[in-house]
Amino acid sequence: MTEQGRQDAQDAIDRAWRDLVTTARRTAAEGLVVGTSGNVSVRVGETVLVTPSGVPYDRLTPADAVGVDLDGGRLFGDLAPTSELPLHLEVYRHTGAGAVVHTHAVHATAVSALVPELPAIHYMTAALGGPVRVARYALYGTEELARNMREALRDRSACLLQNHGTVTYGDSLDQAYDRTAQLEWMCRLWLTASSVPGLSPTLLSEGQLNEVSDQLKGYGQPRH
């Protein structure tokens, strides 16, 4: 690689790290994590940048960047990567994800302890690929948990981890984060609607969700 090529690659890593820290701080500021729980990663080529283990997000600096390869081998950084690294790497190995967000959001975690999947309470269920499944419980940081998550993520871009939290992924950090926030909102909505005595919330059918999926394909500003 030329000197310019190396500089361009380093610039891309630096930008991605800044964006990762911004996203991680957002999860804390918006109540999706408490303390140092949860973690965020972003892929730059064959490098995965991850939040380090046990470091408050507001203390992260450019010198704290941690990079690993898709097998988990350290590429750079002095700090230990998040203990949930197996979750992140499992997503990257089996999807085209550009970023992954894992949180311990309160309402989503509550739902994960109640049902095997989040009922289709809102049409934005379709934006996550369909009803969000709950991955079977396993000890945090283990390959077993990563495997359970992969099964729950089949044909989905989000899942719940039983008695644990959420995992979402997207093409970018913004998309992964937005899916996390959307999932937490839908969990809160379902808990609220299902808590009314004597009433059960109306749920959307598979046909209705498919209709939404078709509609979402044309959503947003047209590209020129």
ABEGO torsion letter per residue (X at the ends): XBAAAAAAAAAAAAAAAAAAAAAAAAAAAAGABBEABEBBBBBBEABBBBBBBGBBAAABBAAABBBBBAAGBBABEABBBBAAAAAAAAAAAABABABBBBBABAAAAAAAAABABBBBABAAAAAAGEBBBBBBBBBBGBAAAAAAAAAAABGBABBBBBGAEBBBBBABAAAAAAAAAAAAAAAAAAAAAAABBGBBBBBBBAAAAAAAAAAAAABEBBBX
